[in-house]
Amino acid sequence: MTARIGVVGIGWWATFNHIPTIQAGAEAEIVAICDLDASRLELAGDKFGIAGRYTDLEEMLAKENLDGVMISTPHVAHTGPAVVALEAGCHVLVEKPMATTAADGRAIAAAAVKAGKQVLVPTGLNFTRFTEVAAGWVREGHIGEVRHAVCQMGSALNDLFAGEPMLETADHLFRPPASTWANPAKAGGYGWGQMSHSLAWLIHVADLRFESVYCMDGKSKTGVDFYDAAVARATSGATVSLSGAASVPKHKGLHLDVRIFGSEGMIMFDIERARLTLDRLDGTKMDAEVTQEEADYDGELPVKVFAKLCAGEAVNNASDGECGARVTEALDAMYRSAKSGALAVVGG
């Protein structure tokens, strides 16, 4: 079947990534868009040939018989639309961060379970072939019990988190607004905006849930975190070192470097060098084939998986509501710790 999808929040990423990716595939079609700003609906509706245009989500859900809803509203406005769409019987793609409080993350995950529907958070690296290889190594016991992890991420987004126009979006229909990315009162900052990717990968692969976090950060001129350094403990007892930096030069781009240490071996993952390896204490070594093209971030990949999910195909949802809730819990604690200067307990 061809799935019917609606989009909520018609801004930069919806018009640059979500809508074009769905329209380029055969599994689904965008039949309706929803935004509080009627002028945005007109611009995007005309550009992409979408007839259904709504300023009220519940009206869209009542009239359009949707299989799925994609939510790309500002970070702080994810929870309400996600829960309403799930309760209406739709699968939901909700942009990262899935939510901006631990309670809201758990509310979305619980709503999905209650509705018997799936939430997909589009953290693209989770959906790669090589990520499933890494997750398989952990689940099959090749490194034993996970005891420690190191997760470092850097992005070329000095401008975005400083409240300046993002250089590479100059010719886009809409540009990312400073009100979302560079406002500390609205979950701006590198943790919410980017470490949601690295945490989702680590949590999915190592199957971790955080118990407590201690964080220090460095601020941009707008007062959001440019740099983050944190240590954490998982509920399993594992220790974790987390860090992030927004000021990578544009020509270098995104990098992610993860080490997962277990009682019987370790995993090394690095997208800059396109490598994923496993080394066991007994000398056994495994190398997963990763091409540089695969390692480069693909924002279309999770959207394509969502289209298949809505069309009734069996998919591997590697960044689901539970993963999103664990990411939200970790980031919520990280920000509370940075603000207070003290250890923050997850959910506390």
C-alpha positions in Angstrom: 0.0 0.0 0.0 1.0 3.6 -0.4 1.0 5.2 3.1 -0.6 8.5 3.8 1.6 10.8 5.8 1.1 14.2 7.4 3.8 16.7 8.5 3.6 18.9 11.5 6.0 21.9 11.7 6.8 23.3 8.3 10.2 24.8 8.7 13.8 24.2 7.6 14.2 20.4 8.1 10.7 19.4 7.0 11.1 21.2 3.7 14.7 20.3 3.1 14.7 16.7 4.2 11.4 15.2 5.3 9.0 16.2 2.5 11.4 15.8 -0.4 12.6 12.3 0.8 9.1 11.0 1.1 8.1 12.4 -2.3 11.1 10.8 -3.9 10.1 7.3 -2.8 7.2 5.0 -3.7 6.1 3.8 -0.3 4.3 6.9 0.9 3.0 10.3 0.0 2.7 13.5 1.9 -1.1 14.3 1.8 -1.2 17.1 4.4 0.9 19.6 6.2 0.2 21.4 9.5 1.7 24.6 11.0 0.5 27.5 13.0 1.8 29.9 10.4 -0.5 30.0 7.3 2.1 31.7 5.2 4.5 28.8 5.6 1.7 26.4 4.7 1.1 28.3 1.5 4.8 28.5 0.5 5.5 24.8 1.2 2.1 23.6 -0.1 2.6 25.3 -3.4 6.3 24.3 -3.7 5.6 20.6 -3.1 2.1 20.3 -4.5 0.4 19.4 -1.2 -3.3 20.2 -1.1 -4.1 19.4 2.6 -3.1 22.4 4.6 -4.0 22.8 8.3 -3.3 25.1 11.3 -5.0 22.6 13.6 -3.4 19.1 14.2 -6.6 17.5 15.4 -8.5 18.7 12.4 -5.8 17.2 10.1 -5.9 13.9 12.0 -9.7 13.8 11.8 -10.0 14.5 8.1 -6.9 12.9 6.4 -7.0 9.2 7.5 -3.2 9.2 8.1 -0.9 6.2 8.5 1.9 8.3 9.9 2.8 11.7 11.1 6.2 13.4 11.0 6.9 16.0 13.6 9.5 18.7 13.1 8.3 21.4 15.3 10.8 23.3 17.6 12.4 21.0 20.2 10.2 22.1 23.1 7.0 21.4 21.0 7.4 17.7 20.2 5.5 16.1 23.0 1.9 17.3 22.5 1.8 16.5 18.8 3.5 13.2 19.2 1.1 11.9 21.8 -2.0 13.2 19.9 -0.9 11.6 16.7 -0.1 8.2 18.4 -3.5 8.3 20.1 -5.1 8.8 16.7 -3.5 5.6 15.6 -0.6 6.9 13.6 3.1 5.8 13.6 5.1 8.9 14.5 8.5 10.2 13.4 9.5 12.8 15.9 12.7 14.8 15.3 15.5 14.6 17.7 15.7 15.4 20.6 12.5 13.4 21.0 11.6 15.5 24.0 13.3 18.0 26.3 12.4 16.6 29.8 12.7 13.0 31.0 9.0 13.0 31.9 8.0 14.0 28.4 10.3 11.4 26.8 8.7 8.7 28.9 5.2 10.1 28.1 5.8 9.7 24.3 7.3 6.2 24.7 4.3 5.1 26.9 1.8 6.6 24.4 3.4 4.5 21.6 3.1 1.3 23.7 -0.5 2.0 24.6 -1.4 2.8 21.0 0.4 -0.2 19.6 2.3 2.1 17.2 5.9 3.0 16.7 7.9 6.1 17.4 10.9 6.6 15.2 13.5 9.3 16.1 15.6 10.0 13.0 19.1 9.7 14.3 20.5 8.6 11.0 23.6 6.6 12.0 21.4 4.2 14.0 19.8 2.9 10.8 23.0 2.0 9.0 24.0 -1.6 8.2 27.2 -1.3 10.2 25.4 -0.1 13.3 23.4 -3.3 13.4 26.7 -5.2 13.2 28.0 -3.4 16.2 24.7 -3.9 18.1 24.9 -7.6 17.2 28.4 -7.9 18.6 27.2 -6.6 22.0 24.0 -8.7 22.1 25.8 -11.9 21.1 28.2 -11.4 24.0 31.4 -10.9 22.0 32.7 -8.2 24.3 31.1 -9.6 27.5 29.4 -7.3 29.9 29.6 -3.6 28.9 31.7 -1.9 31.6 32.8 1.5 30.2 32.2 3.7 27.1 33.7 6.8 25.6 31.6 8.8 23.2 33.0 12.0 21.5 31.1 14.0 18.9 31.9 17.2 17.0 29.9 19.3 14.5 30.6 22.1 12.1 27.8 24.3 13.6 29.6 27.2 15.2 27.2 29.5 13.5 24.0 27.7 14.3 24.5 27.6 18.1 25.8 31.2 18.1 22.5 32.4 16.8 23.8 33.2 13.3 22.5 32.0 9.9 23.7 28.5 9.1 26.1 29.0 6.2 25.1 26.0 4.2 21.3 26.9 4.3 21.5 30.2 2.4 19.6 28.8 -0.6 17.0 26.8 1.3 13.3 27.6 1.4 13.5 28.2 5.2 16.6 28.5 7.5 17.0 27.0 11.0 15.8 29.7 13.5 17.9 30.9 16.3 14.8 30.6 18.5 15.2 26.8 18.3 18.9 26.2 18.2 20.5 29.1 20.1 17.9 30.0 22.9 18.8 28.4 26.2 15.1 28.8 27.3 13.9 26.7 24.5 16.3 23.7 24.6 18.9 25.3 22.4 22.5 24.1 22.5 24.8 21.3 21.4 23.6 18.6 23.7 19.9 18.7 22.6 20.7 19.6 19.0 23.6 17.2 18.3 24.6 14.9 21.2 21.1 13.4 20.8 22.7 11.6 17.8 25.7 10.3 19.5 23.8 9.2 22.6 21.2 7.4 20.5 23.9 5.4 18.8 25.6 4.5 22.0 22.4 3.6 23.8 21.2 1.4 20.9 24.4 -0.4 20.4 25.4 -0.9 24.1 21.9 -1.1 25.4 22.6 1.4 28.2 20.2 3.4 30.4 21.6 6.2 32.4 21.3 6.5 36.2 23.2 9.7 36.9 25.3 12.4 35.1 27.8 15.1 36.0 28.4 17.7 33.4 30.4 20.9 32.7 29.8 23.0 29.6 31.2 26.0 27.7 28.7 28.6 26.3 28.2 30.3 23.0 27.5 34.1 22.9 23.8 33.3 23.1 24.2 31.4 26.4 23.7 27.8 25.0 26.2 25.1 25.3 28.9 25.1 22.6 31.0 22.4 24.5 29.9 19.6 26.8 32.0 17.3 29.0 30.2 14.8 31.1 30.7 11.6 33.1 27.8 9.2 33.7 26.9 5.9 35.3 24.4 3.5 33.7 21.9 1.5 35.6 24.1 -1.6 34.8 27.0 0.0 36.7 28.9 0.9 33.6 30.7 4.2 33.5 30.5 6.5 30.5 32.5 9.6 29.3 30.6 11.9 27.0 31.8 15.0 25.1 30.7 17.3 22.3 31.9 20.3 20.5 30.1 22.7 18.1 33.1 24.5 16.6 34.5 22.0 14.1 35.6 23.8 10.9 33.1 23.6 8.1 35.5 21.7 5.8 35.9 19.0 8.4 32.2 18.4 9.1 30.7 15.9 11.5 32.8 13.4 13.4 31.8 10.7 15.9 34.2 8.5 17.8 33.0 5.8 20.2 34.8 3.1 22.3 32.8 0.5 24.1 34.8 -1.6 26.7 33.5 -4.9 27.9 34.7 -7.6 30.3 35.8 -9.7 27.3 36.8 -7.1 24.6 36.1 -3.7 23.1 34.5 -2.1 20.1 35.9 0.9 18.2 33.8 3.0 15.9 34.9 6.1 14.1 33.1 7.7 11.1 36.0 10.0 10.1 38.1 6.9 9.4 35.1 4.8 8.4 36.0 1.9 10.8 34.2 -0.4 13.1 36.3 -3.1 14.8 36.0 -5.6 17.6 39.0 -6.8 19.6 38.6 -9.5 22.2 40.9 -10.2 25.1 41.7 -13.7 23.7 43.2 -12.0 20.6 40.2 -12.5 18.3 39.6 -9.6 15.9 36.6 -8.7 13.8 36.4 -5.9 11.3 33.1 -4.7 9.8 33.3 -3.4 6.3 32.3 0.3 6.4 32.7 2.5 3.3 33.3 6.2 3.6 30.0 6.8 1.8 28.2 4.7 4.4 29.9 6.5 7.3 28.9 10.0 6.0 25.7 11.1 7.7 22.6 10.3 5.6 19.6 12.3 6.9 17.3 10.6 4.4 17.9 7.1 5.7 15.6 7.1 8.7 12.9 8.9 6.7 12.9 6.1 4.2 12.6 3.6 7.0 9.6 5.5 8.4 7.9 5.4 5.0 8.3 1.7 4.8 7.0 1.3 8.4 3.9 3.4 7.6 3.4 1.3 4.4 3.1 -1.9 6.5 6.6 -3.3 5.8 8.7 -5.0 8.5 11.5 -2.6 9.5 14.3 -2.5 12.1 13.5 0.6 14.1 16.9 1.2 15.6 15.9 4.5 17.3 12.5 3.9 18.8 10.5 5.4 21.6 12.5 3.6 24.3 15.8 4.7 22.8 14.5 8.2 22.5 13.3 8.3 26.1 16.7 7.1 27.3 18.4 9.8 25.3 16.1 12.4 26.7 16.7 11.2 30.3 20.5 11.4 29.8 20.4 14.9 28.2 17.9 16.2 30.8 20.2 15.1 33.6 23.2 16.5 31.8 21.7 20.0 31.5 20.5 20.0 35.1 24.0 19.0 36.3 25.6 21.8 34.2 23.2 24.3 35.6 23.6 23.2 39.3 27.2 22.2 39.3 26.2 18.9 41.0 25.6 15.3 40.0 22.1 14.9 38.6 20.1 11.7 39.0 18.0 10.6 36.0 14.4 11.5 36.6 15.3 13.4 39.8 
